[in-house]
């Protein structure tokens, strides 16, 4: 996504746990898909926090990031129809 954006290629980006305000592609003409859920975004990098504070805010178990609700609904709730609609939007250029 970031390489495409750097080359001025329009993208459809699917976000689950990551915050698109931080991780989205730069520039315009990109479509970001993320359903608004009470638990997402839940992954925050530790810009100002210590590693321990970041682990407490996120769902780190050992060295693995795990879903707090165990069902990854932030990703599974995004439908094929949403993705197709976003891609068609990019193709139409609107």
Backbone as CSV, one residue per row, in Angstrom:
resi,resn,N_x,N_y,N_z,CA_x,CA_y,CA_z,C_x,C_y,C_z
1,UNK,0.824,-1.181,0.000,0.000,0.000,0.000,0.874,1.252,0.000
2,UNK,1.916,1.280,0.808,2.746,2.485,0.896,3.602,2.666,-0.354
3,UNK,4.068,1.561,-0.919,4.840,1.661,-2.164,3.932,2.151,-3.281
4,UNK,2.731,1.592,-3.369,1.773,2.041,-4.384,1.479,3.527,-4.221
5,UNK,1.237,3.958,-3.002,0.946,5.373,-2.747,2.136,6.254,-3.130
6,UNK,3.345,5.781,-2.847,4.541,6.550,-3.198,4.684,6.696,-4.712
7,UNK,4.134,5.731,-5.450,4.182,5.768,-6.912,2.915,6.380,-7.514
8,UNK,2.115,7.030,-6.668,0.861,7.673,-7.079,-0.154,6.699,-7.668
9,UNK,-0.155,5.487,-7.154,-1.151,4.491,-7.541,-2.233,4.499,-6.469
10,UNK,-3.470,4.674,-6.889,-4.579,4.699,-5.933,-4.729,3.326,-5.289
11,UNK,-5.091,3.312,-4.023,-5.169,2.059,-3.278,-6.490,1.925,-2.540
12,UNK,-6.835,0.672,-2.267,-7.889,0.336,-1.315,-7.169,-0.354,-0.172
13,UNK,-7.235,0.212,1.010,-6.523,-0.322,2.168,-7.523,-0.815,3.200
14,UNK,-7.311,-2.036,3.665,-8.189,-2.632,4.669,-7.487,-2.565,6.018
15,UNK,-8.145,-1.917,6.974,-7.584,-1.778,8.311,-8.444,-2.512,9.322
16,UNK,-7.779,-3.206,10.220,-8.460,-3.873,11.319,-8.042,-3.243,12.628
17,UNK,-6.989,-3.796,13.223,-6.541,-3.316,14.532,-5.704,-2.042,14.455
18,UNK,-5.083,-1.791,13.322,-4.223,-0.610,13.181,-5.058,0.648,12.970
19,UNK,-4.533,1.756,13.410,-5.214,3.038,13.295,-4.853,3.688,11.957
20,UNK,-5.824,3.833,11.051,-5.499,4.425,9.751,-5.034,5.875,9.840
21,UNK,-5.335,6.561,10.932,-4.837,7.933,11.083,-3.313,7.940,11.163
22,UNK,-2.734,6.832,11.578,-1.280,6.716,11.689,-0.696,5.975,10.491
23,UNK,-1.364,4.921,10.042,-0.782,3.981,9.082,-1.323,4.077,7.661
24,UNK,-2.291,4.942,7.392,-2.889,5.014,6.057,-1.873,5.504,5.034
25,UNK,-2.116,5.223,3.759,-1.210,5.750,2.735,-1.339,7.267,2.646
26,UNK,-0.238,7.922,2.409,-0.241,9.371,2.281,-0.747,9.749,0.905
27,UNK,-1.277,10.919,0.811,-1.760,11.407,-0.472,-3.261,11.293,-0.562
28,UNK,-3.775,11.614,-1.750,-5.222,11.572,-1.937,-5.590,10.394,-2.833
29,UNK,-6.869,10.238,-3.056,-7.395,9.198,-3.938,-7.188,7.785,-3.414
30,UNK,-7.082,7.633,-2.119,-6.996,6.307,-1.516,-8.291,6.053,-0.754
31,UNK,-8.723,4.810,-0.770,-9.911,4.435,-0.013,-9.462,3.589,1.166
32,UNK,-9.890,3.968,2.350,-9.579,3.216,3.566,-10.856,2.544,4.047
33,UNK,-10.786,1.237,4.227,-11.916,0.487,4.766,-11.610,0.093,6.201
34,UNK,-12.456,0.524,7.103,-12.377,0.097,8.496,-13.750,0.312,9.110
35,UNK,-14.338,-0.745,9.588,-15.638,-0.618,10.235,-15.459,-0.061,11.638
36,UNK,-16.350,0.822,12.026,-16.289,1.445,13.345,-16.816,0.469,14.390
37,UNK,-15.928,-0.038,15.199,-16.281,-0.970,16.265,-15.791,-0.421,17.593
38,UNK,-16.412,-0.861,18.667,-16.026,-0.376,19.992,-14.606,-0.796,20.374
39,UNK,-14.102,-1.830,19.729,-12.791,-2.358,20.115,-11.678,-1.977,19.135
40,UNK,-11.988,-1.235,18.096,-10.933,-0.933,17.141,-10.910,0.556,16.809
41,UNK,-9.757,1.114,16.500,-8.493,0.406,16.433,-7.954,0.104,17.830
42,UNK,-7.273,-1.012,17.941,-6.747,-1.412,19.254,-5.231,-1.542,19.260
43,UNK,-4.590,-1.393,18.117,-3.137,-1.474,18.065,-2.568,-0.070,17.952
44,UNK,-1.777,0.284,18.921,-1.138,1.597,18.923,0.362,1.419,19.108
45,UNK,1.157,1.997,18.219,2.600,1.936,18.434,2.985,2.796,19.631
46,UNK,4.112,2.505,20.207,4.512,3.201,21.431,5.391,4.407,21.120
47,UNK,4.766,5.443,20.565,5.524,6.650,20.254,6.052,7.319,21.515
48,UNK,5.191,7.431,22.516,5.603,8.115,23.747,5.590,7.189,24.950
49,UNK,5.001,6.023,24.797,4.893,5.090,25.911,6.130,4.221,26.018
50,UNK,6.308,3.668,27.184,7.332,2.651,27.336,6.792,1.365,26.727
51,UNK,7.649,0.400,26.503,7.219,-0.880,25.945,6.188,-1.544,26.852
52,UNK,6.365,-1.437,28.153,5.414,-2.040,29.098,4.053,-1.357,29.012
53,UNK,4.036,-0.031,28.895,2.761,0.688,28.749,2.058,0.293,27.455
54,UNK,2.831,0.118,26.395,2.256,-0.303,25.121,1.652,-1.693,25.246
55,UNK,2.334,-2.595,25.911,1.810,-3.952,26.102,0.497,-3.921,26.872
56,UNK,0.379,-3.017,27.833,-0.854,-2.925,28.618,-2.001,-2.368,27.786
57,UNK,-1.723,-1.419,26.907,-2.768,-0.818,26.080,-3.199,-1.746,24.953
58,UNK,-2.278,-2.527,24.445,-2.552,-3.442,23.355,-2.753,-4.845,23.899
59,UNK,-2.911,-5.768,23.011,-3.152,-7.160,23.402,-1.928,-8.020,23.154
60,UNK,-0.826,-7.639,23.739,0.387,-8.424,23.557,0.401,-9.577,24.544
61,UNK,0.632,-10.760,24.031,0.821,-11.953,24.855,2.198,-12.479,24.485
62,UNK,3.141,-12.280,25.390,4.520,-12.593,25.046,4.972,-11.639,23.953
63,UNK,5.389,-12.194,22.813,5.803,-11.370,21.677,4.752,-11.372,20.569
64,UNK,3.555,-11.850,20.882,2.505,-11.981,19.876,1.346,-11.039,20.188
65,UNK,0.872,-10.345,19.165,-0.287,-9.463,19.304,-1.542,-10.291,19.073
66,UNK,-2.447,-10.295,20.035,-3.668,-11.087,19.928,-4.897,-10.204,20.066
67,UNK,-5.972,-10.645,19.432,-7.242,-9.930,19.470,-7.843,-10.011,20.868
68,UNK,-8.266,-8.856,21.396,-8.863,-8.828,22.737,-10.186,-9.574,22.787
69,UNK,-10.926,-9.585,21.681,-12.225,-10.263,21.661,-12.126,-11.666,21.075
70,UNK,-10.960,-12.046,20.611,-10.659,-13.379,20.072,-11.351,-13.711,18.758
71,UNK,-12.076,-12.773,18.160,-12.768,-13.106,16.912,-12.368,-12.217,15.727
72,UNK,-11.462,-11.284,15.947,-10.955,-10.411,14.886,-12.084,-9.766,14.088
73,UNK,-13.134,-9.340,14.785,-14.303,-8.765,14.101,-13.963,-7.508,13.321
74,UNK,-12.863,-6.854,13.671,-12.464,-5.663,12.922,-12.155,-6.009,11.464
75,UNK,-11.685,-7.220,11.231,-11.409,-7.665,9.866,-12.553,-8.486,9.289
76,UNK,-13.102,-9.390,10.086,-14.152,-10.267,9.560,-15.447,-9.521,9.271
77,UNK,-15.614,-8.330,9.838,-16.836,-7.562,9.581,-16.791,-6.811,8.251
78,UNK,-15.617,-6.713,7.644,-15.505,-6.066,6.333,-15.944,-7.075,5.282
79,UNK,-16.931,-6.690,4.501,-17.533,-7.628,3.551,-16.885,-7.539,2.170
80,UNK,-17.093,-8.585,1.403,-16.637,-8.593,0.014,-17.291,-7.439,-0.743
81,UNK,-18.561,-7.205,-0.467,-19.270,-6.108,-1.139,-18.626,-4.752,-0.848
82,UNK,-18.173,-4.543,0.377,-17.497,-3.283,0.714,-16.214,-3.128,-0.100
83,UNK,-15.464,-4.215,-0.220,-14.202,-4.166,-0.965,-14.477,-3.928,-2.447
84,UNK,-15.441,-4.657,-3.006,-15.783,-4.481,-4.423,-16.232,-3.048,-4.689
85,UNK,-17.062,-2.512,-3.824,-17.527,-1.131,-3.983,-16.358,-0.146,-3.942
86,UNK,-15.413,-0.373,-3.036,-14.245,0.511,-2.934,-13.378,0.424,-4.186
87,UNK,-13.176,-0.789,-4.693,-12.373,-0.967,-5.909,-13.075,-0.306,-7.098
88,UNK,-14.380,-0.492,-7.206,-15.127,0.148,-8.291,-15.037,1.670,-8.194
89,UNK,-15.044,2.192,-6.983,-14.894,3.634,-6.763,-13.544,4.104,-7.307
90,UNK,-12.501,3.352,-7.029,-11.155,3.690,-7.511,-11.117,3.620,-9.039
91,UNK,-11.697,2.568,-9.606,-11.676,2.397,-11.062,-12.427,3.529,-11.758
92,UNK,-13.577,3.907,-11.211,-14.363,5.007,-11.792,-13.643,6.348,-11.650
93,UNK,-12.750,6.410,-10.677,-12.032,7.659,-10.445,-12.868,8.718,-9.763
94,UNK,-13.923,8.274,-9.085,-14.799,9.236,-8.411,-14.580,9.218,-6.923
